[in-house]
Amino acid sequence: MKNSIKIVSWLSLAAMMIPVILFLIGGGIELNTVKTIMSICTIVWFVTASMWMWNSDANQA
Protein backbone atom coordinates (compact mmCIF):
# COMPACT_ATOMS: atom_id res chain seq x y z
CA MET A 1 0.00 0.00 0.00
CA LYS A 2 2.75 2.42 0.96
CA ASN A 3 4.66 1.76 -2.26
CA SER A 4 1.58 2.34 -4.41
CA ILE A 5 0.98 5.67 -2.64
CA LYS A 6 4.59 6.65 -3.32
CA ILE A 7 4.19 5.77 -6.99
CA VAL A 8 1.03 7.86 -7.29
CA SER A 9 2.73 10.84 -5.64
CA TRP A 10 5.76 10.66 -7.94
CA LEU A 11 3.53 10.20 -11.01
CA SER A 12 1.51 13.26 -10.06
CA LEU A 13 4.71 15.29 -9.86
CA ALA A 14 5.78 14.03 -13.27
CA ALA A 15 2.31 14.72 -14.67
CA MET A 16 2.68 18.36 -13.63
CA MET A 17 5.56 18.85 -16.02
CA ILE A 18 3.93 17.43 -19.14
CA PRO A 19 1.25 20.13 -19.69
CA VAL A 20 3.75 22.90 -19.03
CA ILE A 21 6.16 21.53 -21.61
CA LEU A 22 3.35 21.08 -24.13
CA PHE A 23 2.19 24.64 -23.55
CA LEU A 24 5.67 26.10 -23.91
CA ILE A 25 6.45 24.30 -27.17
CA GLY A 26 3.05 25.17 -28.60
CA GLY A 27 1.60 21.69 -28.37
CA GLY A 28 -1.99 22.85 -28.73
CA ILE A 29 -2.87 23.01 -25.04
CA GLU A 30 -4.47 26.13 -23.59
CA LEU A 31 -3.32 27.92 -20.45
CA ASN A 32 -6.57 27.26 -18.60
CA THR A 33 -6.18 23.54 -19.25
CA VAL A 34 -2.61 23.66 -17.95
CA LYS A 35 -3.78 25.41 -14.79
CA THR A 36 -6.53 22.86 -14.21
CA ILE A 37 -4.26 19.86 -14.70
CA MET A 38 -1.57 21.33 -12.48
CA SER A 39 -4.09 22.13 -9.74
CA ILE A 40 -5.42 18.58 -9.76
CA CYS A 41 -1.92 17.10 -9.75
CA THR A 42 -0.89 19.37 -6.88
CA ILE A 43 -3.84 18.27 -4.76
CA VAL A 44 -3.14 14.61 -5.53
CA TRP A 45 0.52 15.07 -4.65
CA PHE A 46 -0.18 16.80 -1.33
CA VAL A 47 -2.64 14.11 -0.29
CA THR A 48 -0.52 11.13 -1.29
CA ALA A 49 2.85 12.52 -0.22
CA SER A 50 1.54 13.46 3.20
CA MET A 51 0.15 9.94 3.62
CA TRP A 52 3.43 8.12 3.08
CA MET A 53 5.69 10.75 4.61
CA TRP A 54 3.54 11.07 7.71
CA ASN A 55 3.49 7.30 8.22
CA SER A 56 7.27 6.99 7.85
CA ASP A 57 7.85 9.66 10.52
CA ALA A 58 5.53 7.89 12.95
CA ASN A 59 7.34 4.59 12.41
CA GLN A 60 10.75 6.11 13.20
CA ALA A 61 9.70 7.54 16.58
Rosetta silent file (secondary structure, phi, psi, omega in degrees, C-alpha in Angstrom):
SEQUENCE: MKNSIKIVSWLSLAAMMIPVILFLIGGGIELNTVKTIMSICTIVWFVTASMWMWNSDANQA
SCORE:     score description
SCORE:     0.000 S_00000001
   1 L     0.000  -45.586 -178.325    0.000    0.000    0.000 S_00000001
   2 H   -63.877  -39.564  179.550    2.750    2.416    0.956 S_00000001
   3 H   -66.847  -37.178  178.713    4.661    1.755   -2.261 S_00000001
   4 H   -67.896  -35.404  176.538    1.585    2.341   -4.406 S_00000001
   5 H   -66.171  -40.280  176.706    0.980    5.668   -2.642 S_00000001
   6 H   -61.614  -42.612 -179.259    4.587    6.653   -3.318 S_00000001
   7 H   -63.155  -43.435  179.193    4.194    5.770   -6.991 S_00000001
   8 H   -63.294  -40.011 -179.863    1.033    7.861   -7.291 S_00000001
   9 H   -66.807  -40.915  178.323    2.735   10.839   -5.639 S_00000001
  10 H   -69.833  -36.099  177.667    5.760   10.657   -7.939 S_00000001
  11 H   -67.322  -34.828  177.940    3.534   10.198  -11.009 S_00000001
  12 H   -68.139  -35.605  175.115    1.509   13.259  -10.064 S_00000001
  13 H   -65.438  -41.956  178.304    4.714   15.295   -9.861 S_00000001
  14 H   -66.462  -37.286 -179.578    5.777   14.033  -13.268 S_00000001
  15 H   -67.269  -21.322  177.306    2.313   14.724  -14.672 S_00000001
  16 H   -70.096  -28.121 -176.972    2.675   18.364  -13.630 S_00000001
  17 H   -80.478  -30.411 -174.490    5.561   18.852  -16.022 S_00000001
  18 H   -62.095  -49.066  179.572    3.930   17.433  -19.145 S_00000001
  19 H   -64.720  -33.729  179.338    1.250   20.130  -19.687 S_00000001
  20 H   -65.061  -45.014  179.631    3.753   22.903  -19.033 S_00000001
  21 H   -63.187  -43.424  178.560    6.160   21.532  -21.609 S_00000001
  22 H   -62.475  -39.242  179.016    3.353   21.083  -24.131 S_00000001
  23 H   -66.337  -42.781 -176.885    2.187   24.636  -23.551 S_00000001
  24 H   -69.336  -32.637  179.447    5.675   26.105  -23.908 S_00000001
  25 L   -90.483    2.653  178.986    6.454   24.300  -27.166 S_00000001
  26 L    77.086   40.996 -176.293    3.049   25.165  -28.600 S_00000001
  27 L   -81.978   16.494  175.366    1.603   21.692  -28.371 S_00000001
  28 L    81.723   22.825  178.098   -1.987   22.852  -28.732 S_00000001
  29 L  -112.676  135.901 -176.759   -2.866   23.014  -25.043 S_00000001
  30 L   -85.355  158.909 -177.477   -4.470   26.127  -23.588 S_00000001
  31 H   -63.306  -39.135  179.106   -3.316   27.921  -20.451 S_00000001
  32 H   -63.170  -36.295  177.095   -6.570   27.259  -18.596 S_00000001
  33 H   -66.979  -40.145  177.674   -6.176   23.539  -19.254 S_00000001
  34 H   -61.753  -44.782  179.890   -2.607   23.660  -17.950 S_00000001
  35 H   -62.375  -40.859  179.943   -3.778   25.412  -14.788 S_00000001
  36 H   -65.402  -47.631 -179.634   -6.526   22.856  -14.213 S_00000001
  37 H   -62.607  -42.744 -179.352   -4.256   19.860  -14.702 S_00000001
  38 H   -67.541  -35.173  177.511   -1.569   21.329  -12.475 S_00000001
  39 H   -65.738  -43.803  178.438   -4.086   22.129   -9.737 S_00000001
  40 H   -63.686  -44.603  179.823   -5.422   18.577   -9.762 S_00000001
  41 H   -64.744  -36.089  178.041   -1.919   17.097   -9.749 S_00000001
  42 H   -64.814  -44.163  178.652   -0.893   19.369   -6.879 S_00000001
  43 H   -63.531  -44.017  178.282   -3.839   18.266   -4.763 S_00000001
  44 H   -61.185  -42.423 -179.200   -3.139   14.606   -5.533 S_00000001
  45 H   -64.630  -45.688 -179.661    0.523   15.069   -4.647 S_00000001
  46 H   -61.449  -40.645 -179.689   -0.181   16.800   -1.335 S_00000001
  47 H   -67.647  -50.123 -175.481   -2.642   14.106   -0.291 S_00000001
  48 H   -72.717  -39.382 -179.739   -0.517   11.127   -1.293 S_00000001
  49 H   -67.161  -37.498  178.767    2.851   12.521   -0.216 S_00000001
  50 H   -68.078  -30.021  178.988    1.540   13.465    3.203 S_00000001
  51 H   -65.971  -49.351 -176.708    0.153    9.940    3.618 S_00000001
  52 H   -82.027  -28.484  176.950    3.433    8.115    3.075 S_00000001
  53 H   -73.892  -37.868  179.666    5.695   10.750    4.614 S_00000001
  54 H   -66.006  -40.774  179.386    3.537   11.068    7.715 S_00000001
  55 H   -68.133  -35.338 -179.877    3.492    7.305    8.218 S_00000001
  56 H   -70.195  -33.902  176.867    7.266    6.992    7.850 S_00000001
  57 H   -68.931  -36.755  179.250    7.854    9.661   10.517 S_00000001
  58 H   -68.578  -33.089  179.995    5.530    7.885   12.953 S_00000001
  59 H   -72.724  -27.968 -178.212    7.344    4.594   12.406 S_00000001
  60 H   -77.146  -27.357 -176.027   10.747    6.113   13.196 S_00000001
  61 L   -75.525    0.000    0.000    9.696    7.540   16.585 S_00000001
